Amino acid sequence: MPDETTITVPTRLYDRLLELASARGLTVAQVVQRLVDGAPSRPKPTMGGYRSGGPLAAEEIDRELADRTRFGLPSDG
């Protein structure tokens, strides 16, 4: 006999699981197992940051930062 445990779920959720199980001719445990098995796995974390097709030139960065209006600030001129 497999190991078993009890989970507590709200009555409305259990009723929905019971309806689903009944409609498919399954037990509630089988429905839960299928839902868990069918859940997508979490994607592998990736490194964050900026990715560009080309290298970042310091001059381009300086130009972008010099345009104060891009940051909602009044221009210096």
PDB file of N, CA, C and O in Angstrom:
ATOM      1  N   MET A   1       0.848  -1.177   0.000  1.00  0.00           N
ATOM      2  CA  MET A   1       0.000   0.000   0.000  1.00  0.00           C
ATOM      3  C   MET A   1       0.896   1.243   0.000  1.00  0.00           C
ATOM      4  O   MET A   1       1.814   1.347   0.813  1.00  0.00           O
ATOM      5  N   PRO A   2       0.631   2.176  -0.903  1.00  0.00           N
ATOM      6  CA  PRO A   2       1.485   3.375  -0.957  1.00  0.00           C
ATOM      7  C   PRO A   2       1.282   4.261   0.266  1.00  0.00           C
ATOM      8  O   PRO A   2       0.238   4.234   0.916  1.00  0.00           O
ATOM      9  N   ASP A   3       2.311   5.042   0.554  1.00  0.00           N
ATOM     10  CA  ASP A   3       2.184   6.009   1.644  1.00  0.00           C
ATOM     11  C   ASP A   3       1.103   7.008   1.288  1.00  0.00           C
ATOM     12  O   ASP A   3       0.957   7.401   0.131  1.00  0.00           O
ATOM     13  N   GLU A   4       0.355   7.409   2.286  1.00  0.00           N
ATOM     14  CA  GLU A   4      -0.712   8.379   2.071  1.00  0.00           C
ATOM     15  C   GLU A   4      -0.622   9.463   3.120  1.00  0.00           C
ATOM     16  O   GLU A   4      -0.061   9.266   4.198  1.00  0.00           O
ATOM     17  N   THR A   5      -1.183  10.611   2.788  1.00  0.00           N
ATOM     18  CA  THR A   5      -1.285  11.713   3.723  1.00  0.00           C
ATOM     19  C   THR A   5      -2.577  12.452   3.424  1.00  0.00           C
ATOM     20  O   THR A   5      -3.243  12.174   2.427  1.00  0.00           O
ATOM     21  N   THR A   6      -2.917  13.362   4.262  1.00  0.00           N
ATOM     22  CA  THR A   6      -4.144  14.137   4.093  1.00  0.00           C
ATOM     23  C   THR A   6      -3.774  15.580   3.806  1.00  0.00           C
ATOM     24  O   THR A   6      -2.881  16.139   4.443  1.00  0.00           O
ATOM     25  N   ILE A   7      -4.457  16.175   2.855  1.00  0.00           N
ATOM     26  CA  ILE A   7      -4.297  17.611   2.622  1.00  0.00           C
ATOM     27  C   ILE A   7      -5.630  18.274   2.930  1.00  0.00           C
ATOM     28  O   ILE A   7      -6.691  17.685   2.725  1.00  0.00           O
ATOM     29  N   THR A   8      -5.566  19.480   3.415  1.00  0.00           N
ATOM     30  CA  THR A   8      -6.773  20.222   3.739  1.00  0.00           C
ATOM     31  C   THR A   8      -6.969  21.298   2.690  1.00  0.00           C
ATOM     32  O   THR A   8      -6.084  22.119   2.449  1.00  0.00           O
ATOM     33  N   VAL A   9      -8.139  21.285   2.070  1.00  0.00           N
ATOM     34  CA  VAL A   9      -8.469  22.287   1.061  1.00  0.00           C
ATOM     35  C   VAL A   9      -9.834  22.867   1.405  1.00  0.00           C
ATOM     36  O   VAL A   9     -10.632  22.217   2.081  1.00  0.00           O
ATOM     37  N   PRO A  10     -10.107  24.078   0.949  1.00  0.00           N
ATOM     38  CA  PRO A  10     -11.430  24.653   1.190  1.00  0.00           C
ATOM     39  C   PRO A  10     -12.524  23.762   0.588  1.00  0.00           C
ATOM     40  O   PRO A  10     -12.313  23.095  -0.424  1.00  0.00           O
ATOM     41  N   THR A  11     -13.680  23.766   1.224  1.00  0.00           N
ATOM     42  CA  THR A  11     -14.796  22.924   0.790  1.00  0.00           C
ATOM     43  C   THR A  11     -15.154  23.152  -0.667  1.00  0.00           C
ATOM     44  O   THR A  11     -15.405  22.196  -1.400  1.00  0.00           O
ATOM     45  N   ARG A  12     -15.180  24.403  -1.092  1.00  0.00           N
ATOM     46  CA  ARG A  12     -15.544  24.687  -2.489  1.00  0.00           C
ATOM     47  C   ARG A  12     -14.545  24.067  -3.457  1.00  0.00           C
ATOM     48  O   ARG A  12     -14.939  23.556  -4.505  1.00  0.00           O
ATOM     49  N   LEU A  13     -13.258  24.106  -3.121  1.00  0.00           N
ATOM     50  CA  LEU A  13     -12.243  23.494  -3.976  1.00  0.00           C
ATOM     51  C   LEU A  13     -12.408  21.980  -3.997  1.00  0.00           C
ATOM     52  O   LEU A  13     -12.314  21.356  -5.055  1.00  0.00           O
ATOM     53  N   TYR A  14     -12.655  21.389  -2.831  1.00  0.00           N
ATOM     54  CA  TYR A  14     -12.861  19.941  -2.784  1.00  0.00           C
ATOM     55  C   TYR A  14     -14.080  19.545  -3.617  1.00  0.00           C
ATOM     56  O   TYR A  14     -14.043  18.546  -4.335  1.00  0.00           O
ATOM     57  N   ASP A  15     -15.148  20.316  -3.523  1.00  0.00           N
ATOM     58  CA  ASP A  15     -16.347  20.027  -4.323  1.00  0.00           C
ATOM     59  C   ASP A  15     -16.029  20.065  -5.812  1.00  0.00           C
ATOM     60  O   ASP A  15     -16.512  19.227  -6.573  1.00  0.00           O
ATOM     61  N   ARG A  16     -15.223  21.028  -6.227  1.00  0.00           N
ATOM     62  CA  ARG A  16     -14.839  21.111  -7.643  1.00  0.00           C
ATOM     63  C   ARG A  16     -13.990  19.912  -8.048  1.00  0.00           C
ATOM     64  O   ARG A  16     -14.177  19.354  -9.129  1.00  0.00           O
ATOM     65  N   LEU A  17     -13.061  19.516  -7.185  1.00  0.00           N
ATOM     66  CA  LEU A  17     -12.245  18.334  -7.467  1.00  0.00           C
ATOM     67  C   LEU A  17     -13.118  17.083  -7.561  1.00  0.00           C
ATOM     68  O   LEU A  17     -12.903  16.234  -8.427  1.00  0.00           O
ATOM     69  N   LEU A  18     -14.097  16.973  -6.674  1.00  0.00           N
ATOM     70  CA  LEU A  18     -15.006  15.831  -6.672  1.00  0.00           C
ATOM     71  C   LEU A  18     -15.836  15.792  -7.952  1.00  0.00           C
ATOM     72  O   LEU A  18     -16.032  14.726  -8.536  1.00  0.00           O
ATOM     73  N   GLU A  19     -16.325  16.959  -8.389  1.00  0.00           N
ATOM     74  CA  GLU A  19     -17.088  17.030  -9.648  1.00  0.00           C
ATOM     75  C   GLU A  19     -16.216  16.607 -10.825  1.00  0.00           C
ATOM     76  O   GLU A  19     -16.651  15.840 -11.684  1.00  0.00           O
ATOM     77  N   LEU A  20     -15.002  17.104 -10.860  1.00  0.00           N
ATOM     78  CA  LEU A  20     -14.080  16.764 -11.938  1.00  0.00           C
ATOM     79  C   LEU A  20     -13.776  15.265 -11.944  1.00  0.00           C
ATOM     80  O   LEU A  20     -13.750  14.627 -12.997  1.00  0.00           O
ATOM     81  N   ALA A  21     -13.549  14.725 -10.765  1.00  0.00           N
ATOM     82  CA  ALA A  21     -13.264  13.295 -10.658  1.00  0.00           C
ATOM     83  C   ALA A  21     -14.455  12.471 -11.119  1.00  0.00           C
ATOM     84  O   ALA A  21     -14.292  11.502 -11.861  1.00  0.00           O
ATOM     85  N   SER A  22     -15.634  12.844 -10.691  1.00  0.00           N
ATOM     86  CA  SER A  22     -16.842  12.112 -11.064  1.00  0.00           C
ATOM     87  C   SER A  22     -17.076  12.157 -12.570  1.00  0.00           C
ATOM     88  O   SER A  22     -17.427  11.147 -13.181  1.00  0.00           O
ATOM     89  N   ALA A  23     -16.882  13.319 -13.158  1.00  0.00           N
ATOM     90  CA  ALA A  23     -17.103  13.478 -14.600  1.00  0.00           C
ATOM     91  C   ALA A  23     -16.118  12.648 -15.412  1.00  0.00           C
ATOM     92  O   ALA A  23     -16.424  12.245 -16.535  1.00  0.00           O
ATOM     93  N   ARG A  24     -14.943  12.390 -14.856  1.00  0.00           N
ATOM     94  CA  ARG A  24     -13.913  11.650 -15.598  1.00  0.00           C
ATOM     95  C   ARG A  24     -13.775  10.196 -15.147  1.00  0.00           C
ATOM     96  O   ARG A  24     -12.955   9.448 -15.678  1.00  0.00           O
ATOM     97  N   GLY A  25     -14.577   9.809 -14.172  1.00  0.00           N
ATOM     98  CA  GLY A  25     -14.490   8.438 -13.676  1.00  0.00           C
ATOM     99  C   GLY A  25     -13.207   8.161 -12.917  1.00  0.00           C
ATOM    100  O   GLY A  25     -12.664   7.058 -12.981  1.00  0.00           O
ATOM    101  N   LEU A  26     -12.726   9.158 -12.203  1.00  0.00           N
ATOM    102  CA  LEU A  26     -11.479   9.041 -11.447  1.00  0.00           C
ATOM    103  C   LEU A  26     -11.740   9.285  -9.971  1.00  0.00           C
ATOM    104  O   LEU A  26     -12.825   9.716  -9.579  1.00  0.00           O
ATOM    105  N   THR A  27     -10.732   9.005  -9.161  1.00  0.00           N
ATOM    106  CA  THR A  27     -10.796   9.390  -7.756  1.00  0.00           C
ATOM    107  C   THR A  27     -10.263  10.819  -7.630  1.00  0.00           C
ATOM    108  O   THR A  27      -9.605  11.333  -8.535  1.00  0.00           O
ATOM    109  N   VAL A  28     -10.557  11.440  -6.506  1.00  0.00           N
ATOM    110  CA  VAL A  28     -10.032  12.788  -6.269  1.00  0.00           C
ATOM    111  C   VAL A  28      -8.502  12.749  -6.271  1.00  0.00           C
ATOM    112  O   VAL A  28      -7.862  13.661  -6.795  1.00  0.00           O
ATOM    113  N   ALA A  29      -7.922  11.715  -5.698  1.00  0.00           N
ATOM    114  CA  ALA A  29      -6.458  11.593  -5.678  1.00  0.00           C
ATOM    115  C   ALA A  29      -5.894  11.519  -7.094  1.00  0.00           C
ATOM    116  O   ALA A  29      -4.855  12.114  -7.381  1.00  0.00           O
ATOM    117  N   GLN A  30      -6.572  10.792  -7.977  1.00  0.00           N
ATOM    118  CA  GLN A  30      -6.103  10.696  -9.363  1.00  0.00           C
ATOM    119  C   GLN A  30      -6.195  12.048 -10.068  1.00  0.00           C
ATOM    120  O   GLN A  30      -5.318  12.402 -10.857  1.00  0.00           O
ATOM    121  N   VAL A  31      -7.256  12.799  -9.784  1.00  0.00           N
ATOM    122  CA  VAL A  31      -7.396  14.134 -10.386  1.00  0.00           C
ATOM    123  C   VAL A  31      -6.262  15.037  -9.911  1.00  0.00           C
ATOM    124  O   VAL A  31      -5.642  15.732 -10.715  1.00  0.00           O
ATOM    125  N   VAL A  32      -5.993  15.029  -8.614  1.00  0.00           N
ATOM    126  CA  VAL A  32      -4.909  15.854  -8.071  1.00  0.00           C
ATOM    127  C   VAL A  32      -3.583  15.438  -8.696  1.00  0.00           C
ATOM    128  O   VAL A  32      -2.782  16.293  -9.075  1.00  0.00           O
ATOM    129  N   GLN A  33      -3.342  14.131  -8.809  1.00  0.00           N
ATOM    130  CA  GLN A  33      -2.095  13.642  -9.400  1.00  0.00           C
ATOM    131  C   GLN A  33      -1.949  14.123 -10.834  1.00  0.00           C
ATOM    132  O   GLN A  33      -0.867  14.554 -11.233  1.00  0.00           O
ATOM    133  N   ARG A  34      -3.016  14.057 -11.610  1.00  0.00           N
ATOM    134  CA  ARG A  34      -2.954  14.504 -13.008  1.00  0.00           C
ATOM    135  C   ARG A  34      -2.739  16.010 -13.106  1.00  0.00           C
ATOM    136  O   ARG A  34      -2.015  16.482 -13.983  1.00  0.00           O
ATOM    137  N   LEU A  35      -3.365  16.760 -12.213  1.00  0.00           N
ATOM    138  CA  LEU A  35      -3.161  18.215 -12.225  1.00  0.00           C
ATOM    139  C   LEU A  35      -1.715  18.560 -11.886  1.00  0.00           C
ATOM    140  O   LEU A  35      -1.115  19.434 -12.511  1.00  0.00           O
ATOM    141  N   VAL A  36      -1.163  17.874 -10.902  1.00  0.00           N
ATOM    142  CA  VAL A  36       0.231  18.129 -10.510  1.00  0.00           C
ATOM    143  C   VAL A  36       1.179  17.708 -11.626  1.00  0.00           C
ATOM    144  O   VAL A  36       2.113  18.436 -11.961  1.00  0.00           O
ATOM    145  N   ASP A  37       0.937  16.537 -12.199  1.00  0.00           N
ATOM    146  CA  ASP A  37       1.804  16.052 -13.281  1.00  0.00           C
ATOM    147  C   ASP A  37       1.741  16.952 -14.511  1.00  0.00           C
ATOM    148  O   ASP A  37       2.728  17.087 -15.234  1.00  0.00           O
ATOM    149  N   GLY A  38       0.584  17.566 -14.751  1.00  0.00           N
ATOM    150  CA  GLY A  38       0.416  18.403 -15.936  1.00  0.00           C
ATOM    151  C   GLY A  38       0.842  19.846 -15.749  1.00  0.00           C
ATOM    152  O   GLY A  38       0.867  20.621 -16.705  1.00  0.00           O
ATOM    153  N   ALA A  39       1.180  20.212 -14.510  1.00  0.00           N
ATOM    154  CA  ALA A  39       1.589  21.595 -14.249  1.00  0.00           C
ATOM    155  C   ALA A  39       2.948  21.849 -14.886  1.00  0.00           C
ATOM    156  O   ALA A  39       3.842  21.007 -14.800  1.00  0.00           O
ATOM    157  N   PRO A  40       3.109  23.009 -15.526  1.00  0.00           N
ATOM    158  CA  PRO A  40       4.402  23.302 -16.150  1.00  0.00           C
ATOM    159  C   PRO A  40       5.485  23.464 -15.088  1.00  0.00           C
ATOM    160  O   PRO A  40       5.230  23.985 -14.002  1.00  0.00           O
ATOM    161  N   SER A  41       6.681  23.016 -15.409  1.00  0.00           N
ATOM    162  CA  SER A  41       7.788  23.192 -14.478  1.00  0.00           C
ATOM    163  C   SER A  41       8.288  24.626 -14.567  1.00  0.00           C
ATOM    164  O   SER A  41       8.118  25.298 -15.585  1.00  0.00           O
ATOM    165  N   ARG A  42       8.894  25.072 -13.505  1.00  0.00           N
ATOM    166  CA  ARG A  42       9.422  26.437 -13.490  1.00  0.00           C
ATOM    167  C   ARG A  42      10.641  26.502 -14.389  1.00  0.00           C
ATOM    168  O   ARG A  42      11.478  25.599 -14.374  1.00  0.00           O
ATOM    169  N   PRO A  43      10.744  27.564 -15.173  1.00  0.00           N
ATOM    170  CA  PRO A  43      11.919  27.674 -16.042  1.00  0.00           C
ATOM    171  C   PRO A  43      13.186  27.892 -15.211  1.00  0.00           C
ATOM    172  O   PRO A  43      13.147  28.438 -14.109  1.00  0.00           O
ATOM    173  N   LYS A  44      14.289  27.455 -15.769  1.00  0.00           N
ATOM    174  CA  LYS A  44      15.576  27.646 -15.110  1.00  0.00           C
ATOM    175  C   LYS A  44      15.872  29.144 -15.044  1.00  0.00           C
ATOM    176  O   LYS A  44      15.735  29.838 -16.052  1.00  0.00           O
ATOM    177  N   PRO A  45      16.273  29.653 -13.886  1.00  0.00           N
ATOM    178  CA  PRO A  45      16.577  31.081 -13.782  1.00  0.00           C
ATOM    179  C   PRO A  45      17.697  31.482 -14.738  1.00  0.00           C
ATOM    180  O   PRO A  45      18.635  30.723 -14.979  1.00  0.00           O
ATOM    181  N   THR A  46      17.575  32.673 -15.266  1.00  0.00           N
ATOM    182  CA  THR A  46      18.617  33.195 -16.143  1.00  0.00           C
ATOM    183  C   THR A  46      19.214  34.439 -15.510  1.00  0.00           C
ATOM    184  O   THR A  46      18.616  35.056 -14.629  1.00  0.00           O
ATOM    185  N   MET A  47      20.376  34.786 -15.965  1.00  0.00           N
ATOM    186  CA  MET A  47      21.016  36.001 -15.473  1.00  0.00           C
ATOM    187  C   MET A  47      20.271  37.197 -16.040  1.00  0.00           C
ATOM    188  O   MET A  47      19.964  37.233 -17.231  1.00  0.00           O
ATOM    189  N   GLY A  48      19.987  38.152 -15.211  1.00  0.00           N
ATOM    190  CA  GLY A  48      19.322  39.354 -15.672  1.00  0.00           C
ATOM    191  C   GLY A  48      20.319  40.298 -16.300  1.00  0.00           C
ATOM    192  O   GLY A  48      21.513  40.013 -16.384  1.00  0.00           O
ATOM    193  N   GLY A  49      19.812  41.407 -16.732  1.00  0.00           N
ATOM    194  CA  GLY A  49      20.713  42.399 -17.294  1.00  0.00           C
ATOM    195  C   GLY A  49      20.331  42.779 -18.696  1.00  0.00           C
ATOM    196  O   GLY A  49      19.323  42.324 -19.236  1.00  0.00           O
ATOM    197  N   TYR A  50      21.137  43.604 -19.264  1.00  0.00           N
ATOM    198  CA  TYR A  50      20.881  44.127 -20.601  1.00  0.00           C
ATOM    199  C   TYR A  50      21.575  43.255 -21.625  1.00  0.00           C
ATOM    200  O   TYR A  50      22.740  42.892 -21.467  1.00  0.00           O
ATOM    201  N   ARG A  51      20.849  42.927 -22.670  1.00  0.00           N
ATOM    202  CA  ARG A  51      21.452  42.167 -23.771  1.00  0.00           C
ATOM    203  C   ARG A  51      21.240  42.958 -25.049  1.00  0.00           C
ATOM    204  O   ARG A  51      20.148  43.460 -25.315  1.00  0.00           O
ATOM    205  N   SER A  52      22.277  43.058 -25.815  1.00  0.00           N
ATOM    206  CA  SER A  52      22.227  43.826 -27.047  1.00  0.00           C
ATOM    207  C   SER A  52      22.954  43.060 -28.134  1.00  0.00           C
ATOM    208  O   SER A  52      23.829  42.238 -27.860  1.00  0.00           O
ATOM    209  N   GLY A  53      22.577  43.342 -29.376  1.00  0.00           N
ATOM    210  CA  GLY A  53      23.252  42.713 -30.495  1.00  0.00           C
ATOM    211  C   GLY A  53      24.660  43.239 -30.693  1.00  0.00           C
ATOM    212  O   GLY A  53      25.501  42.560 -31.283  1.00  0.00           O
ATOM    213  N   GLY A  54      24.920  44.431 -30.209  1.00  0.00           N
ATOM    214  CA  GLY A  54      26.237  45.031 -30.404  1.00  0.00           C
ATOM    215  C   GLY A  54      26.832  45.477 -29.085  1.00  0.00           C
ATOM    216  O   GLY A  54      26.136  45.535 -28.071  1.00  0.00           O
ATOM    217  N   PRO A  55      28.117  45.792 -29.095  1.00  0.00           N
ATOM    218  CA  PRO A  55      28.750  46.248 -27.863  1.00  0.00           C
ATOM    219  C   PRO A  55      28.263  47.647 -27.490  1.00  0.00           C
ATOM    220  O   PRO A  55      27.874  48.435 -28.352  1.00  0.00           O
ATOM    221  N   LEU A  56      28.291  47.932 -26.213  1.00  0.00           N
ATOM    222  CA  LEU A  56      27.916  49.260 -25.743  1.00  0.00           C
ATOM    223  C   LEU A  56      29.146  50.160 -25.782  1.00  0.00           C
ATOM    224  O   LEU A  56      30.181  49.848 -25.194  1.00  0.00           O
ATOM    225  N   ALA A  57      29.016  51.266 -26.476  1.00  0.00           N
ATOM    226  CA  ALA A  57      30.108  52.230 -26.539  1.00  0.00           C
ATOM    227  C   ALA A  57      29.880  53.284 -25.457  1.00  0.00           C
ATOM    228  O   ALA A  57      28.751  53.720 -25.231  1.00  0.00           O
ATOM    229  N   ALA A  58      30.942  53.681 -24.805  1.00  0.00           N
ATOM    230  CA  ALA A  58      30.841  54.677 -23.743  1.00  0.00           C
ATOM    231  C   ALA A  58      30.231  55.969 -24.260  1.00  0.00           C
ATOM    232  O   ALA A  58      29.491  56.643 -23.543  1.00  0.00           O
ATOM    233  N   GLU A  59      30.544  56.318 -25.511  1.00  0.00           N
ATOM    234  CA  GLU A  59      30.004  57.551 -26.082  1.00  0.00           C
ATOM    235  C   GLU A  59      28.483  57.479 -26.207  1.00  0.00           C
ATOM    236  O   GLU A  59      27.789  58.464 -25.954  1.00  0.00           O
ATOM    237  N   GLU A  60      27.969  56.319 -26.594  1.00  0.00           N
ATOM    238  CA  GLU A  60      26.517  56.160 -26.714  1.00  0.00           C
ATOM    239  C   GLU A  60      25.849  56.272 -25.352  1.00  0.00           C
ATOM    240  O   GLU A  60      24.792  56.890 -25.221  1.00  0.00           O
ATOM    241  N   ILE A  61      26.459  55.682 -24.352  1.00  0.00           N
ATOM    242  CA  ILE A  61      25.908  55.755 -23.001  1.00  0.00           C
ATOM    243  C   ILE A  61      25.915  57.192 -22.516  1.00  0.00           C
ATOM    244  O   ILE A  61      24.930  57.657 -21.943  1.00  0.00           O
ATOM    245  N   ASP A  62      27.016  57.904 -22.739  1.00  0.00           N
ATOM    246  CA  ASP A  62      27.098  59.305 -22.333  1.00  0.00           C
ATOM    247  C   ASP A  62      26.019  60.139 -23.006  1.00  0.00           C
ATOM    248  O   ASP A  62      25.410  60.998 -22.369  1.00  0.00           O
ATOM    249  N   ARG A  63      25.776  59.891 -24.300  1.00  0.00           N
ATOM    250  CA  ARG A  63      24.736  60.634 -25.024  1.00  0.00           C
ATOM    251  C   ARG A  63      23.364  60.380 -24.408  1.00  0.00           C
ATOM    252  O   ARG A  63      22.585  61.311 -24.204  1.00  0.00           O
ATOM    253  N   GLU A  64      23.080  59.136 -24.119  1.00  0.00           N
ATOM    254  CA  GLU A  64      21.783  58.799 -23.533  1.00  0.00           C
ATOM    255  C   GLU A  64      21.623  59.445 -22.158  1.00  0.00           C
ATOM    256  O   GLU A  64      20.565  59.993 -21.847  1.00  0.00           O
ATOM    257  N   LEU A  65      22.656  59.382 -21.345  1.00  0.00           N
ATOM    258  CA  LEU A  65      22.576  59.955 -20.007  1.00  0.00           C
ATOM    259  C   LEU A  65      22.533  61.476 -20.037  1.00  0.00           C
ATOM    260  O   LEU A  65      21.957  62.095 -19.143  1.00  0.00           O
ATOM    261  N   ALA A  66      23.132  62.086 -21.049  1.00  0.00           N
ATOM    262  CA  ALA A  66      23.141  63.543 -21.162  1.00  0.00           C
ATOM    263  C   ALA A  66      21.760  64.082 -21.515  1.00  0.00           C
ATOM    264  O   ALA A  66      21.459  65.241 -21.228  1.00  0.00           O
ATOM    265  N   ASP A  67      20.922  63.261 -22.130  1.00  0.00           N
ATOM    266  CA  ASP A  67      19.571  63.695 -22.495  1.00  0.00           C
ATOM    267  C   ASP A  67      18.693  63.615 -21.249  1.00  0.00           C
ATOM    268  O   ASP A  67      17.992  62.627 -21.033  1.00  0.00           O
ATOM    269  N   ARG A  68      18.741  64.657 -20.440  1.00  0.00           N
ATOM    270  CA  ARG A  68      18.030  64.689 -19.168  1.00  0.00           C
ATOM    271  C   ARG A  68      16.526  64.547 -19.330  1.00  0.00           C
ATOM    272  O   ARG A  68      15.849  64.077 -18.416  1.00  0.00           O
ATOM    273  N   THR A  69      15.994  64.946 -20.482  1.00  0.00           N
ATOM    274  CA  THR A  69      14.543  64.877 -20.671  1.00  0.00           C
ATOM    275  C   THR A  69      14.056  63.427 -20.683  1.00  0.00           C
ATOM    276  O   THR A  69      12.882  63.171 -20.413  1.00  0.00           O
ATOM    277  N   ARG A  70      14.935  62.487 -20.989  1.00  0.00           N
ATOM    278  CA  ARG A  70      14.545  61.065 -20.973  1.00  0.00           C
ATOM    279  C   ARG A  70      14.210  60.599 -19.564  1.00  0.00           C
ATOM    280  O   ARG A  70      13.523  59.594 -19.381  1.00  0.00           O
ATOM    281  N   PHE A  71      14.691  61.326 -18.582  1.00  0.00           N
ATOM    282  CA  PHE A  71      14.449  60.960 -17.193  1.00  0.00           C
ATOM    283  C   PHE A  71      13.426  61.890 -16.540  1.00  0.00           C
ATOM    284  O   PHE A  71      13.297  61.911 -15.315  1.00  0.00           O
ATOM    285  N   GLY A  72      12.709  62.647 -17.343  1.00  0.00           N
ATOM    286  CA  GLY A  72      11.698  63.544 -16.810  1.00  0.00           C
ATOM    287  C   GLY A  72      12.258  64.798 -16.177  1.00  0.00           C
ATOM    288  O   GLY A  72      11.553  65.485 -15.437  1.00  0.00           O
ATOM    289  N   LEU A  73      13.512  65.109 -16.455  1.00  0.00           N
ATOM    290  CA  LEU A  73      14.147  66.299 -15.897  1.00  0.00           C
ATOM    291  C   LEU A  73      14.161  67.404 -16.945  1.00  0.00           C
ATOM    292  O   LEU A  73      14.176  67.117 -18.142  1.00  0.00           O
ATOM    293  N   PRO A  74      14.158  68.655 -16.517  1.00  0.00           N
ATOM    294  CA  PRO A  74      14.248  69.747 -17.493  1.00  0.00           C
ATOM    295  C   PRO A  74      15.624  69.750 -18.148  1.00  0.00           C
ATOM    296  O   PRO A  74      16.621  69.380 -17.528  1.00  0.00           O
ATOM    297  N   SER A  75      15.663  70.166 -19.393  1.00  0.00           N
ATOM    298  CA  SER A  75      16.952  70.227 -20.090  1.00  0.00           C
ATOM    299  C   SER A  75      17.793  71.347 -19.501  1.00  0.00           C
ATOM    300  O   SER A  75      17.256  72.297 -18.931  1.00  0.00           O
ATOM    301  N   ASP A  76      19.103  71.239 -19.637  1.00  0.00           N
ATOM    302  CA  ASP A  76      20.015  72.238 -19.076  1.00  0.00           C
ATOM    303  C   ASP A  76      20.027  73.528 -19.884  1.00  0.00           C
ATOM    304  O   ASP A  76      20.452  74.571 -19.387  1.00  0.00           O
ATOM    305  N   GLY A  77      19.562  73.460 -21.124  1.00  0.00           N
ATOM    306  CA  GLY A  77      19.715  74.606 -22.005  1.00  0.00           C
ATOM    307  C   GLY A  77      18.648  75.556 -22.020  1.00  0.00           C
ATOM    308  O   GLY A  77      18.716  76.549 -22.745  1.00  0.00           O
TER     309      GLY A  77
END
